[in-house]
Amino acid sequence: MMIQASAPDENPDQTVAEYQWAISQNPDDPILHYNFGLFLFDHDRNAAADQLRMARPWDGFPVFAPDGSPLD
């Protein structure tokens, strides 16, 4: 189960900037890419898919978009 909470004053552009900064500091962190992809999914599905692909483990385990579609 996934619960989404958002503050009423949440600014998506600020959130994107914060994720981009965090990823620039640690570009190999798959958790950052995964969480950023989940955040982006409602805003830009192509960008979300790119981030989710970067989160894919090296063992070949498949990664799926929040809507259940595979990201190959």
All heavy atoms as TSV, in Angstrom:
chain	resi	resn	atom	element	x	y	z
A	1	MET	N	N	0.842	-1.163	0.000
A	1	MET	CA	C	0.000	0.000	0.000
A	1	MET	C	C	0.892	1.232	0.000
A	1	MET	O	O	1.893	1.284	0.684
A	1	MET	CB	C	-0.898	-0.007	1.228
A	1	MET	CG	C	-1.750	1.229	1.290
A	1	MET	SD	S	-2.484	1.537	2.883
A	1	MET	CE	C	-3.828	0.429	2.884
A	2	MET	N	N	0.502	2.199	-0.778
A	2	MET	CA	C	1.281	3.432	-0.838
A	2	MET	C	C	0.367	4.591	-0.470
A	2	MET	O	O	-0.711	4.737	-1.032
A	2	MET	CB	C	1.820	3.617	-2.251
A	2	MET	CG	C	2.761	4.748	-2.376
A	2	MET	SD	S	3.508	4.649	-3.999
A	2	MET	CE	C	3.673	6.354	-4.368
A	3	ILE	N	N	0.799	5.377	0.468
A	3	ILE	CA	C	0.025	6.533	0.895
A	3	ILE	C	C	0.759	7.775	0.420
A	3	ILE	O	O	1.950	7.930	0.666
A	3	ILE	CB	C	-0.134	6.569	2.425
A	3	ILE	CG1	C	-0.882	5.324	2.887
A	3	ILE	CG2	C	-0.832	7.838	2.861
A	3	ILE	CD1	C	-0.938	5.170	4.379
A	4	GLN	N	N	0.031	8.618	-0.293
A	4	GLN	CA	C	0.630	9.846	-0.767
A	4	GLN	C	C	0.120	10.995	0.087
A	4	GLN	O	O	-1.083	11.173	0.247
A	4	GLN	CB	C	0.239	10.114	-2.214
A	4	GLN	CG	C	1.353	9.948	-3.160
A	4	GLN	CD	C	0.903	10.271	-4.578
A	4	GLN	OE1	O	-0.269	10.226	-4.910
A	4	GLN	NE2	N	1.842	10.587	-5.393
A	5	ALA	N	N	1.042	11.746	0.613
A	5	ALA	CA	C	0.667	12.930	1.369
A	5	ALA	C	C	1.346	14.115	0.716
A	5	ALA	O	O	2.502	14.038	0.319
A	5	ALA	CB	C	1.115	12.801	2.813
A	6	SER	N	N	0.634	15.169	0.585
A	6	SER	CA	C	1.247	16.366	0.034
A	6	SER	C	C	0.778	17.562	0.840
A	6	SER	O	O	-0.380	17.641	1.234
A	6	SER	CB	C	0.896	16.540	-1.439
A	6	SER	OG	O	-0.487	16.645	-1.610
A	7	ALA	N	N	1.693	18.438	1.066
A	7	ALA	CA	C	1.374	19.653	1.800
A	7	ALA	C	C	0.578	20.579	0.886
A	7	ALA	O	O	0.806	20.605	-0.321
A	7	ALA	CB	C	2.660	20.325	2.261
A	8	PRO	N	N	-0.339	21.338	1.443
A	8	PRO	CA	C	-1.135	22.234	0.595
A	8	PRO	C	C	-0.286	23.273	-0.127
A	8	PRO	O	O	-0.659	23.736	-1.190
A	8	PRO	CB	C	-2.100	22.900	1.564
A	8	PRO	CG	C	-1.825	22.360	2.906
A	8	PRO	CD	C	-0.725	21.371	2.821
A	9	ASP	N	N	0.861	23.611	0.431
A	9	ASP	CA	C	1.719	24.617	-0.195
A	9	ASP	C	C	2.887	23.983	-0.949
A	9	ASP	O	O	3.860	24.649	-1.260
A	9	ASP	CB	C	2.228	25.594	0.853
A	9	ASP	CG	C	3.041	24.915	1.940
A	9	ASP	OD1	O	2.984	23.674	2.045
A	9	ASP	OD2	O	3.724	25.638	2.693
A	10	GLU	N	N	2.781	22.688	-1.267
A	10	GLU	CA	C	3.844	21.996	-1.983
A	10	GLU	C	C	4.012	22.593	-3.381
A	10	GLU	O	O	3.042	22.796	-4.102
A	10	GLU	CB	C	3.517	20.512	-2.099
A	10	GLU	CG	C	4.577	19.734	-2.843
A	10	GLU	CD	C	4.200	18.269	-2.984
A	10	GLU	OE1	O	3.014	17.942	-2.888
A	10	GLU	OE2	O	5.109	17.470	-3.187
A	11	ASN	N	N	5.251	22.867	-3.737
A	11	ASN	CA	C	5.576	23.413	-5.041
A	11	ASN	C	C	6.314	22.335	-5.832
A	11	ASN	O	O	7.455	22.009	-5.505
A	11	ASN	CB	C	6.441	24.660	-4.864
A	11	ASN	CG	C	6.836	25.277	-6.176
A	11	ASN	OD1	O	6.753	24.665	-7.236
A	11	ASN	ND2	N	7.290	26.511	-6.112
A	12	PRO	N	N	5.696	21.759	-6.872
A	12	PRO	CA	C	6.349	20.684	-7.631
A	12	PRO	C	C	7.702	21.099	-8.213
A	12	PRO	O	O	8.629	20.296	-8.260
A	12	PRO	CB	C	5.347	20.351	-8.731
A	12	PRO	CG	C	4.036	20.810	-8.210
A	12	PRO	CD	C	4.332	21.995	-7.336
A	13	ASP	N	N	7.820	22.347	-8.649
A	13	ASP	CA	C	9.102	22.805	-9.205
A	13	ASP	C	C	10.202	22.772	-8.151
A	13	ASP	O	O	11.341	22.418	-8.444
A	13	ASP	CB	C	8.974	24.215	-9.787
A	13	ASP	CG	C	8.092	24.252	-11.023
A	13	ASP	OD1	O	7.979	23.218	-11.720
A	13	ASP	OD2	O	7.501	25.313	-11.283
A	14	GLN	N	N	9.864	23.147	-6.919
A	14	GLN	CA	C	10.835	23.109	-5.832
A	14	GLN	C	C	11.221	21.668	-5.518
A	14	GLN	O	O	12.386	21.362	-5.279
A	14	GLN	CB	C	10.281	23.795	-4.575
A	14	GLN	CG	C	11.239	23.807	-3.415
A	14	GLN	CD	C	12.511	24.606	-3.695
A	14	GLN	OE1	O	12.488	25.589	-4.432
A	14	GLN	NE2	N	13.610	24.178	-3.123
A	15	THR	N	N	10.238	20.781	-5.534
A	15	THR	CA	C	10.514	19.371	-5.273
A	15	THR	C	C	11.437	18.805	-6.345
A	15	THR	O	O	12.389	18.083	-6.036
A	15	THR	CB	C	9.199	18.568	-5.211
A	15	THR	OG1	O	8.365	19.144	-4.203
A	15	THR	CG2	C	9.449	17.108	-4.905
A	16	VAL	N	N	11.186	19.138	-7.608
A	16	VAL	CA	C	12.062	18.691	-8.701
A	16	VAL	C	C	13.478	19.211	-8.486
A	16	VAL	O	O	14.451	18.465	-8.618
A	16	VAL	CB	C	11.506	19.148	-10.069
A	16	VAL	CG1	C	12.541	18.963	-11.173
A	16	VAL	CG2	C	10.239	18.388	-10.404
A	17	ALA	N	N	13.603	20.479	-8.131
A	17	ALA	CA	C	14.931	21.064	-7.906
A	17	ALA	C	C	15.657	20.353	-6.764
A	17	ALA	O	O	16.867	20.107	-6.847
A	17	ALA	CB	C	14.807	22.556	-7.611
A	18	GLU	N	N	14.924	20.005	-5.718
A	18	GLU	CA	C	15.543	19.305	-4.589
A	18	GLU	C	C	15.999	17.906	-4.990
A	18	GLU	O	O	17.098	17.476	-4.619
A	18	GLU	CB	C	14.564	19.246	-3.417
A	18	GLU	CG	C	14.344	20.601	-2.777
A	18	GLU	CD	C	13.226	20.619	-1.765
A	18	GLU	OE1	O	12.664	19.542	-1.450
A	18	GLU	OE2	O	12.900	21.708	-1.283
A	19	TYR	N	N	15.184	17.194	-5.757
A	19	TYR	CA	C	15.607	15.875	-6.237
A	19	TYR	C	C	16.811	15.995	-7.159
A	19	TYR	O	O	17.756	15.208	-7.073
A	19	TYR	CB	C	14.470	15.160	-6.975
A	19	TYR	CG	C	13.613	14.300	-6.086
A	19	TYR	CD1	C	12.275	14.618	-5.875
A	19	TYR	CD2	C	14.113	13.157	-5.481
A	19	TYR	CE1	C	11.472	13.826	-5.073
A	19	TYR	CE2	C	13.319	12.355	-4.675
A	19	TYR	CZ	C	12.005	12.691	-4.474
A	19	TYR	OH	O	11.221	11.908	-3.678
A	20	GLN	N	N	16.785	16.963	-8.063
A	20	GLN	CA	C	17.919	17.137	-8.984
A	20	GLN	C	C	19.203	17.438	-8.219
A	20	GLN	O	O	20.269	16.928	-8.566
A	20	GLN	CB	C	17.611	18.229	-10.005
A	20	GLN	CG	C	16.573	17.789	-10.998
A	20	GLN	CD	C	16.122	18.897	-11.928
A	20	GLN	OE1	O	16.170	20.086	-11.594
A	20	GLN	NE2	N	15.649	18.512	-13.102
A	21	TRP	N	N	19.113	18.275	-7.194
A	21	TRP	CA	C	20.288	18.568	-6.386
A	21	TRP	C	C	20.784	17.301	-5.694
A	21	TRP	O	O	21.973	16.994	-5.711
A	21	TRP	CB	C	19.986	19.647	-5.345
A	21	TRP	CG	C	21.171	19.914	-4.471
A	21	TRP	CD1	C	22.205	20.759	-4.737
A	21	TRP	CD2	C	21.469	19.277	-3.220
A	21	TRP	NE1	N	23.122	20.698	-3.710
A	21	TRP	CE2	C	22.703	19.796	-2.770
A	21	TRP	CE3	C	20.819	18.337	-2.439
A	21	TRP	CZ2	C	23.284	19.403	-1.578
A	21	TRP	CZ3	C	21.401	17.954	-1.258
A	21	TRP	CH2	C	22.619	18.479	-0.836
A	22	ALA	N	N	19.865	16.567	-5.067
A	22	ALA	CA	C	20.253	15.347	-4.351
A	22	ALA	C	C	20.880	14.332	-5.298
A	22	ALA	O	O	21.899	13.708	-4.966
A	22	ALA	CB	C	19.039	14.740	-3.649
A	23	ILE	N	N	20.330	14.186	-6.493
A	23	ILE	CA	C	20.883	13.240	-7.468
A	23	ILE	C	C	22.241	13.714	-7.961
A	23	ILE	O	O	23.140	12.902	-8.180
A	23	ILE	CB	C	19.883	13.004	-8.616
A	23	ILE	CG1	C	18.706	12.170	-8.089
A	23	ILE	CG2	C	20.556	12.319	-9.807
A	23	ILE	CD1	C	17.533	12.049	-9.042
A	24	SER	N	N	22.430	15.023	-8.097
A	24	SER	CA	C	23.748	15.529	-8.516
A	24	SER	C	C	24.812	15.234	-7.456
A	24	SER	O	O	25.986	15.067	-7.777
A	24	SER	CB	C	23.696	17.029	-8.813
A	24	SER	OG	O	23.631	17.789	-7.617
A	25	GLN	N	N	24.400	15.155	-6.190
A	25	GLN	CA	C	25.325	14.846	-5.106
A	25	GLN	C	C	25.626	13.351	-5.005
A	25	GLN	O	O	26.683	12.960	-4.512
A	25	GLN	CB	C	24.761	15.333	-3.759
A	25	GLN	CG	C	24.491	16.815	-3.704
A	25	GLN	CD	C	25.733	17.635	-3.974
A	25	GLN	OE1	O	26.730	17.493	-3.289
A	25	GLN	NE2	N	25.664	18.481	-4.988
A	26	ASN	N	N	24.684	12.530	-5.455
A	26	ASN	CA	C	24.836	11.078	-5.362
A	26	ASN	C	C	24.134	10.424	-6.563
A	26	ASN	O	O	23.077	9.820	-6.409
A	26	ASN	CB	C	24.249	10.582	-4.041
A	26	ASN	CG	C	24.697	9.186	-3.718
A	26	ASN	OD1	O	25.399	8.540	-4.492
A	26	ASN	ND2	N	24.278	8.691	-2.572
A	27	PRO	N	N	24.741	10.540	-7.761
A	27	PRO	CA	C	24.069	10.090	-8.979
A	27	PRO	C	C	23.835	8.581	-9.074
A	27	PRO	O	O	23.014	8.142	-9.872
A	27	PRO	CB	C	24.990	10.575	-10.097
A	27	PRO	CG	C	26.304	10.787	-9.456
A	27	PRO	CD	C	26.039	11.132	-8.023
A	28	ASP	N	N	24.525	7.796	-8.279
A	28	ASP	CA	C	24.380	6.346	-8.350
A	28	ASP	C	C	23.409	5.789	-7.312
A	28	ASP	O	O	23.329	4.576	-7.138
A	28	ASP	CB	C	25.744	5.670	-8.181
A	28	ASP	CG	C	26.685	6.025	-9.308
A	28	ASP	OD1	O	26.211	6.195	-10.446
A	28	ASP	OD2	O	27.900	6.143	-9.055
A	29	ASP	N	N	22.663	6.652	-6.646
A	29	ASP	CA	C	21.727	6.208	-5.616
A	29	ASP	C	C	20.411	5.781	-6.271
A	29	ASP	O	O	19.616	6.623	-6.697
A	29	ASP	CB	C	21.480	7.336	-4.619
A	29	ASP	CG	C	20.610	6.916	-3.450
A	29	ASP	OD1	O	19.844	5.936	-3.581
A	29	ASP	OD2	O	20.674	7.573	-2.404
A	30	PRO	N	N	20.152	4.478	-6.350
A	30	PRO	CA	C	18.931	4.025	-7.021
A	30	PRO	C	C	17.654	4.423	-6.280
A	30	PRO	O	O	16.608	4.604	-6.906
A	30	PRO	CB	C	19.083	2.505	-7.077
A	30	PRO	CG	C	20.039	2.172	-5.983
A	30	PRO	CD	C	20.937	3.364	-5.842
A	31	ILE	N	N	17.734	4.599	-4.979
A	31	ILE	CA	C	16.541	4.981	-4.205
A	31	ILE	C	C	16.110	6.405	-4.565
A	31	ILE	O	O	14.915	6.679	-4.712
A	31	ILE	CB	C	16.798	4.859	-2.687
A	31	ILE	CG1	C	17.192	3.431	-2.316
A	31	ILE	CG2	C	15.578	5.318	-1.891
A	31	ILE	CD1	C	16.172	2.370	-2.667
A	32	LEU	N	N	17.076	7.303	-4.737
A	32	LEU	CA	C	16.735	8.668	-5.157
A	32	LEU	C	C	16.064	8.658	-6.524
A	32	LEU	O	O	15.049	9.330	-6.737
A	32	LEU	CB	C	17.987	9.547	-5.211
A	32	LEU	CG	C	18.458	10.154	-3.915
A	32	LEU	CD1	C	19.793	10.852	-4.108
A	32	LEU	CD2	C	17.425	11.117	-3.363
A	33	HIS	N	N	16.635	7.900	-7.461
A	33	HIS	CA	C	16.049	7.831	-8.803
A	33	HIS	C	C	14.641	7.232	-8.742
A	33	HIS	O	O	13.731	7.709	-9.418
A	33	HIS	CB	C	16.931	7.001	-9.738
A	33	HIS	CG	C	18.189	7.698	-10.122
A	33	HIS	ND1	N	18.216	8.759	-10.996
A	33	HIS	CD2	C	19.470	7.472	-9.759
A	33	HIS	CE1	C	19.460	9.163	-11.163
A	33	HIS	NE2	N	20.242	8.398	-10.415
A	34	TYR	N	N	14.472	6.196	-7.940
A	34	TYR	CA	C	13.171	5.541	-7.821
A	34	TYR	C	C	12.130	6.507	-7.246
A	34	TYR	O	O	11.034	6.659	-7.795
A	34	TYR	CB	C	13.293	4.287	-6.954
A	34	TYR	CG	C	12.020	3.506	-6.866
A	34	TYR	CD1	C	11.603	2.701	-7.918
A	34	TYR	CD2	C	11.224	3.573	-5.733
A	34	TYR	CE1	C	10.420	1.983	-7.848
A	34	TYR	CE2	C	10.039	2.858	-5.654
A	34	TYR	CZ	C	9.646	2.060	-6.712
A	34	TYR	OH	O	8.469	1.367	-6.632
A	35	ASN	N	N	12.470	7.156	-6.146
A	35	ASN	CA	C	11.527	8.086	-5.521
A	35	ASN	C	C	11.215	9.270	-6.430
A	35	ASN	O	O	10.072	9.728	-6.494
A	35	ASN	CB	C	12.053	8.565	-4.171
A	35	ASN	CG	C	11.975	7.488	-3.115
A	35	ASN	OD1	O	11.177	6.566	-3.201
A	35	ASN	ND2	N	12.823	7.585	-2.118
A	36	PHE	N	N	12.235	9.767	-7.138
A	36	PHE	CA	C	12.027	10.867	-8.072
A	36	PHE	C	C	11.097	10.402	-9.197
A	36	PHE	O	O	10.183	11.126	-9.608
A	36	PHE	CB	C	13.363	11.355	-8.616
A	36	PHE	CG	C	13.301	12.635	-9.411
A	36	PHE	CD1	C	12.339	13.594	-9.191
A	36	PHE	CD2	C	14.252	12.887	-10.380
A	36	PHE	CE1	C	12.304	14.776	-9.920
A	36	PHE	CE2	C	14.237	14.061	-11.112
A	36	PHE	CZ	C	13.255	15.006	-10.892
A	37	GLY	N	N	11.300	9.190	-9.677
A	37	GLY	CA	C	10.431	8.647	-10.712
A	37	GLY	C	C	8.992	8.540	-10.245
A	37	GLY	O	O	8.061	8.867	-10.987
A	38	LEU	N	N	8.786	8.092	-9.014
A	38	LEU	CA	C	7.429	8.017	-8.474
A	38	LEU	C	C	6.797	9.397	-8.380
A	38	LEU	O	O	5.624	9.586	-8.703
A	38	LEU	CB	C	7.429	7.351	-7.096
A	38	LEU	CG	C	7.790	5.873	-7.055
A	38	LEU	CD1	C	7.766	5.369	-5.616
A	38	LEU	CD2	C	6.871	5.046	-7.934
A	39	PHE	N	N	7.590	10.371	-7.941
A	39	PHE	CA	C	7.081	11.743	-7.857
A	39	PHE	C	C	6.696	12.267	-9.239
A	39	PHE	O	O	5.641	12.874	-9.427
A	39	PHE	CB	C	8.121	12.669	-7.214
A	39	PHE	CG	C	7.757	14.120	-7.341
A	39	PHE	CD1	C	6.810	14.670	-6.500
A	39	PHE	CD2	C	8.334	14.910	-8.312
A	39	PHE	CE1	C	6.434	16.004	-6.635
A	39	PHE	CE2	C	7.972	16.241	-8.454
A	39	PHE	CZ	C	7.023	16.786	-7.607
A	40	LEU	N	N	7.566	12.022	-10.232
A	40	LEU	CA	C	7.339	12.555	-11.571
A	40	LEU	C	C	6.179	11.887	-12.304
A	40	LEU	O	O	5.650	12.458	-13.269
A	40	LEU	CB	C	8.602	12.387	-12.422
A	40	LEU	CG	C	9.777	13.290	-12.092
A	40	LEU	CD1	C	10.993	12.853	-12.893
A	40	LEU	CD2	C	9.437	14.744	-12.372
A	41	PHE	N	N	5.785	10.708	-11.884
A	41	PHE	CA	C	4.831	9.914	-12.648
A	41	PHE	C	C	3.548	10.668	-12.971
A	41	PHE	O	O	3.022	10.569	-14.075
A	41	PHE	CB	C	4.516	8.605	-11.915
A	41	PHE	CG	C	3.755	7.638	-12.773
A	41	PHE	CD1	C	4.398	6.940	-13.776
A	41	PHE	CD2	C	2.406	7.435	-12.576
A	41	PHE	CE1	C	3.711	6.054	-14.579
A	41	PHE	CE2	C	1.702	6.541	-13.366
A	41	PHE	CZ	C	2.357	5.856	-14.369
A	42	ASP	N	N	3.027	11.429	-12.049
A	42	ASP	CA	C	1.790	12.181	-12.295
A	42	ASP	C	C	2.008	13.445	-13.115
A	42	ASP	O	O	1.045	14.034	-13.600
A	42	ASP	CB	C	1.126	12.558	-10.970
A	42	ASP	CG	C	0.550	11.361	-10.248
A	42	ASP	OD1	O	0.200	10.370	-10.921
A	42	ASP	OD2	O	0.470	11.403	-9.009
A	43	HIS	N	N	3.272	13.854	-13.270
A	43	HIS	CA	C	3.575	15.116	-13.947
A	43	HIS	C	C	4.159	14.906	-15.341
A	43	HIS	O	O	3.840	15.660	-16.262
A	43	HIS	CB	C	4.551	15.945	-13.103
A	43	HIS	CG	C	4.057	16.183	-11.704
A	43	HIS	ND1	N	3.075	17.095	-11.406
A	43	HIS	CD2	C	4.399	15.610	-10.531
A	43	HIS	CE1	C	2.833	17.082	-10.107
A	43	HIS	NE2	N	3.620	16.190	-9.548
A	44	ASP	N	N	5.042	13.923	-15.478
A	44	ASP	CA	C	5.734	13.692	-16.755
A	44	ASP	C	C	6.133	12.218	-16.806
A	44	ASP	O	O	7.153	11.821	-16.252
A	44	ASP	CB	C	6.970	14.591	-16.843
A	44	ASP	CG	C	7.718	14.463	-18.155
A	44	ASP	OD1	O	7.525	13.466	-18.883
A	44	ASP	OD2	O	8.525	15.361	-18.451
A	45	ARG	N	N	5.314	11.415	-17.462
A	45	ARG	CA	C	5.530	9.963	-17.446
A	45	ARG	C	C	6.811	9.535	-18.141
A	45	ARG	O	O	7.425	8.554	-17.737
A	45	ARG	CB	C	4.324	9.243	-18.025
A	45	ARG	CG	C	3.132	9.411	-17.085
A	45	ARG	CD	C	2.074	8.419	-17.307
A	45	ARG	NE	N	1.058	8.635	-16.265
A	45	ARG	CZ	C	0.082	7.822	-16.050
A	45	ARG	NH1	N	-0.054	6.750	-16.784
A	45	ARG	NH2	N	-0.786	8.071	-15.095
A	46	ASN	N	N	7.226	10.246	-19.166
A	46	ASN	CA	C	8.488	9.895	-19.837
A	46	ASN	C	C	9.678	10.134	-18.917
A	46	ASN	O	O	10.579	9.298	-18.823
A	46	ASN	CB	C	8.650	10.659	-21.146
A	46	ASN	CG	C	7.690	10.185	-22.205
A	46	ASN	OD1	O	7.307	9.020	-22.240
A	46	ASN	ND2	N	7.271	11.095	-23.067
A	47	ALA	N	N	9.693	11.280	-18.254
A	47	ALA	CA	C	10.778	11.571	-17.316
A	47	ALA	C	C	10.735	10.587	-16.147
A	47	ALA	O	O	11.779	10.150	-15.658
A	47	ALA	CB	C	10.681	13.006	-16.814
A	48	ALA	N	N	9.530	10.238	-15.710
A	48	ALA	CA	C	9.398	9.266	-14.627
A	48	ALA	C	C	9.971	7.921	-15.041
A	48	ALA	O	O	10.699	7.288	-14.276
A	48	ALA	CB	C	7.925	9.113	-14.238
A	49	ALA	N	N	9.664	7.489	-16.248
A	49	ALA	CA	C	10.175	6.201	-16.733
A	49	ALA	C	C	11.700	6.220	-16.792
A	49	ALA	O	O	12.346	5.228	-16.426
A	49	ALA	CB	C	9.588	5.891	-18.104
A	50	ASP	N	N	12.282	7.329	-17.222
A	50	ASP	CA	C	13.751	7.433	-17.257
A	50	ASP	C	C	14.340	7.268	-15.863
A	50	ASP	O	O	15.322	6.550	-15.676
A	50	ASP	CB	C	14.189	8.778	-17.845
A	50	ASP	CG	C	13.909	8.895	-19.330
A	50	ASP	OD1	O	13.717	7.843	-19.994
A	50	ASP	OD2	O	13.882	10.040	-19.826
A	51	GLN	N	N	13.754	7.944	-14.887
A	51	GLN	CA	C	14.258	7.843	-13.511
A	51	GLN	C	C	14.064	6.438	-12.955
A	51	GLN	O	O	14.955	5.891	-12.293
A	51	GLN	CB	C	13.570	8.870	-12.611
A	51	GLN	CG	C	13.957	10.301	-12.898
A	51	GLN	CD	C	15.432	10.557	-12.696
A	51	GLN	OE1	O	16.047	10.089	-11.738
A	51	GLN	NE2	N	16.020	11.308	-13.619
A	52	LEU	N	N	12.922	5.840	-13.224
A	52	LEU	CA	C	12.670	4.489	-12.729
A	52	LEU	C	C	13.622	3.483	-13.368
A	52	LEU	O	O	14.074	2.547	-12.704
A	52	LEU	CB	C	11.217	4.102	-12.970
A	52	LEU	CG	C	10.203	4.884	-12.119
A	52	LEU	CD1	C	8.787	4.641	-12.622
A	52	LEU	CD2	C	10.332	4.529	-10.646
A	53	ARG	N	N	13.963	3.676	-14.633
A	53	ARG	CA	C	14.944	2.791	-15.276
A	53	ARG	C	C	16.314	2.916	-14.606
A	53	ARG	O	O	17.038	1.943	-14.482
A	53	ARG	CB	C	15.048	3.110	-16.758
A	53	ARG	CG	C	13.940	2.523	-17.582
A	53	ARG	CD	C	14.185	2.716	-19.074
A	53	ARG	NE	N	12.936	2.575	-19.776
A	53	ARG	CZ	C	12.167	3.584	-20.190
A	53	ARG	NH1	N	12.545	4.826	-20.002
A	53	ARG	NH2	N	11.029	3.353	-20.803
A	54	MET	N	N	16.679	4.141	-14.216
A	54	MET	CA	C	17.971	4.347	-13.548
A	54	MET	C	C	17.999	3.694	-12.171
A	54	MET	O	O	19.068	3.463	-11.616
A	54	MET	CB	C	18.290	5.829	-13.439
A	54	MET	CG	C	18.708	6.436	-14.749
A	54	MET	SD	S	19.274	8.117	-14.525
A	54	MET	CE	C	17.987	8.990	-15.402
A	55	ALA	N	N	16.829	3.405	-11.627
A	55	ALA	CA	C	16.743	2.771	-10.317
A	55	ALA	C	C	16.815	1.249	-10.417
A	55	ALA	O	O	16.887	0.575	-9.399
A	55	ALA	CB	C	15.432	3.167	-9.630
A	56	ARG	N	N	16.784	0.733	-11.631
A	56	ARG	CA	C	16.760	-0.724	-11.826
A	56	ARG	C	C	18.007	-1.361	-11.223
A	56	ARG	O	O	19.124	-0.932	-11.476
A	56	ARG	CB	C	16.700	-1.036	-13.315
A	56	ARG	CG	C	16.615	-2.514	-13.601
A	56	ARG	CD	C	16.457	-2.773	-15.057
A	56	ARG	NE	N	15.265	-2.039	-15.490
A	56	ARG	CZ	C	14.780	-2.089	-16.711
A	56	ARG	NH1	N	15.366	-2.806	-17.613
A	56	ARG	NH2	N	13.714	-1.400	-17.031
A	57	PRO	N	N	17.817	-2.396	-10.456
A	57	PRO	CA	C	18.968	-3.105	-9.899
A	57	PRO	C	C	19.757	-3.799	-11.012
A	57	PRO	O	O	19.229	-4.113	-12.068
A	57	PRO	CB	C	18.361	-4.139	-8.954
A	57	PRO	CG	C	16.895	-4.029	-9.067
A	57	PRO	CD	C	16.551	-2.955	-10.031
A	58	TRP	N	N	21.022	-4.021	-10.746
A	58	TRP	CA	C	21.904	-4.645	-11.741
A	58	TRP	C	C	21.568	-6.109	-11.976
A	58	TRP	O	O	21.978	-6.692	-12.964
A	58	TRP	CB	C	23.366	-4.534	-11.301
A	58	TRP	CG	C	23.844	-3.134	-11.393
A	58	TRP	CD1	C	24.065	-2.280	-10.353
A	58	TRP	CD2	C	24.123	-2.395	-12.566
A	58	TRP	NE1	N	24.462	-1.053	-10.802
A	58	TRP	CE2	C	24.518	-1.102	-12.172
A	58	TRP	CE3	C	24.082	-2.679	-13.925
A	58	TRP	CZ2	C	24.873	-0.117	-13.087
A	58	TRP	CZ3	C	24.435	-1.697	-14.824
A	58	TRP	CH2	C	24.826	-0.434	-14.399
A	59	ASP	N	N	20.801	-6.710	-11.100
A	59	ASP	CA	C	20.505	-8.131	-11.244
A	59	ASP	C	C	19.436	-8.425	-12.290
A	59	ASP	O	O	19.037	-9.560	-12.482
A	59	ASP	CB	C	20.104	-8.745	-9.904
A	59	ASP	CG	C	18.822	-8.146	-9.326
A	59	ASP	OD1	O	18.181	-7.304	-9.991
A	59	ASP	OD2	O	18.477	-8.532	-8.213
A	60	GLY	N	N	18.946	-7.397	-12.974
A	60	GLY	CA	C	17.973	-7.605	-14.024
A	60	GLY	C	C	16.540	-7.704	-13.543
A	60	GLY	O	O	15.636	-7.954	-14.332
A	61	PHE	N	N	16.326	-7.520	-12.246
A	61	PHE	CA	C	14.967	-7.555	-11.708
A	61	PHE	C	C	14.147	-6.466	-12.391
A	61	PHE	O	O	14.593	-5.332	-12.503
A	61	PHE	CB	C	15.011	-7.325	-10.197
A	61	PHE	CG	C	13.705	-7.587	-9.522
A	61	PHE	CD1	C	13.313	-8.883	-9.234
A	61	PHE	CD2	C	12.857	-6.542	-9.189
A	61	PHE	CE1	C	12.096	-9.140	-8.608
A	61	PHE	CE2	C	11.646	-6.781	-8.569
A	61	PHE	CZ	C	11.266	-8.091	-8.276
A	62	PRO	N	N	12.969	-6.786	-12.874
A	62	PRO	CA	C	12.191	-5.785	-13.618
A	62	PRO	C	C	11.692	-4.651	-12.720
A	62	PRO	O	O	11.446	-4.846	-11.541
A	62	PRO	CB	C	11.018	-6.587	-14.173
A	62	PRO	CG	C	10.902	-7.761	-13.277
A	62	PRO	CD	C	12.291	-8.062	-12.767
A	63	VAL	N	N	11.553	-3.504	-13.323
A	63	VAL	CA	C	11.011	-2.339	-12.637
A	63	VAL	C	C	9.717	-1.972	-13.345
A	63	VAL	O	O	9.645	-1.997	-14.572
A	63	VAL	CB	C	12.005	-1.161	-12.671
A	63	VAL	CG1	C	11.397	0.084	-12.054
A	63	VAL	CG2	C	13.291	-1.524	-11.959
A	64	PHE	N	N	8.701	-1.664	-12.568
A	64	PHE	CA	C	7.397	-1.326	-13.121
A	64	PHE	C	C	7.019	0.092	-12.745
A	64	PHE	O	O	7.372	0.584	-11.671
A	64	PHE	CB	C	6.332	-2.290	-12.582
A	64	PHE	CG	C	6.541	-3.704	-13.029
A	64	PHE	CD1	C	7.307	-4.568	-12.280
A	64	PHE	CD2	C	5.977	-4.153	-14.209
A	64	PHE	CE1	C	7.526	-5.873	-12.692
A	64	PHE	CE2	C	6.180	-5.444	-14.632
A	64	PHE	CZ	C	6.955	-6.319	-13.881
A	65	ALA	N	N	6.276	0.747	-13.623
A	65	ALA	CA	C	5.717	2.061	-13.339
A	65	ALA	C	C	4.599	1.909	-12.316
A	65	ALA	O	O	4.063	0.811	-12.132
A	65	ALA	CB	C	5.189	2.678	-14.628
A	66	PRO	N	N	4.220	2.983	-11.638
A	66	PRO	CA	C	3.147	2.899	-10.656
A	66	PRO	C	C	1.828	2.348	-11.215
A	66	PRO	O	O	1.031	1.798	-10.467
A	66	PRO	CB	C	2.980	4.330	-10.172
A	66	PRO	CG	C	4.335	4.927	-10.323
A	66	PRO	CD	C	4.860	4.300	-11.599
A	67	ASP	N	N	1.614	2.466	-12.501
A	67	ASP	CA	C	0.379	1.935	-13.085
A	67	ASP	C	C	0.493	0.451	-13.455
A	67	ASP	O	O	-0.436	-0.128	-14.003
A	67	ASP	CB	C	-0.058	2.742	-14.302
A	67	ASP	CG	C	0.912	2.648	-15.472
A	67	ASP	OD1	O	1.950	1.955	-15.363
A	67	ASP	OD2	O	0.624	3.271	-16.506
A	68	GLY	N	N	1.650	-0.157	-13.139
A	68	GLY	CA	C	1.857	-1.577	-13.393
A	68	GLY	C	C	2.502	-1.910	-14.720
A	68	GLY	O	O	2.808	-3.071	-14.986
A	69	SER	N	N	2.713	-0.921	-15.572
A	69	SER	CA	C	3.334	-1.207	-16.866
A	69	SER	C	C	4.835	-1.430	-16.686
A	69	SER	O	O	5.488	-0.740	-15.915
A	69	SER	CB	C	3.059	-0.093	-17.864
A	69	SER	OG	O	3.573	1.137	-17.394
A	70	PRO	N	N	5.386	-2.428	-17.412
A	70	PRO	CA	C	6.816	-2.698	-17.295
A	70	PRO	C	C	7.645	-1.622	-17.983
A	70	PRO	O	O	7.212	-1.021	-18.962
A	70	PRO	CB	C	6.970	-4.055	-17.993
A	70	PRO	CG	C	5.816	-4.138	-18.927
A	70	PRO	CD	C	4.706	-3.334	-18.312
A	71	LEU	N	N	8.834	-1.394	-17.451
A	71	LEU	CA	C	9.757	-0.418	-18.037
A	71	LEU	C	C	10.944	-1.162	-18.637
A	71	LEU	O	O	11.913	-1.438	-17.964
A	71	LEU	CB	C	10.232	0.581	-16.971
A	71	LEU	CG	C	9.150	1.402	-16.316
A	71	LEU	CD1	C	9.706	2.193	-15.159
A	71	LEU	CD2	C	8.502	2.325	-17.328
A	72	ASP	N	N	10.815	-1.524	-19.880
A	72	ASP	CA	C	11.908	-2.244	-20.552
A	72	ASP	C	C	12.688	-1.350	-21.460
A	72	ASP	O	O	12.328	-0.371	-21.925
A	72	ASP	CB	C	11.378	-3.423	-21.350
A	72	ASP	CG	C	10.848	-4.505	-20.424
A	72	ASP	OD1	O	11.410	-4.675	-19.337
A	72	ASP	OD2	O	9.880	-5.164	-20.802
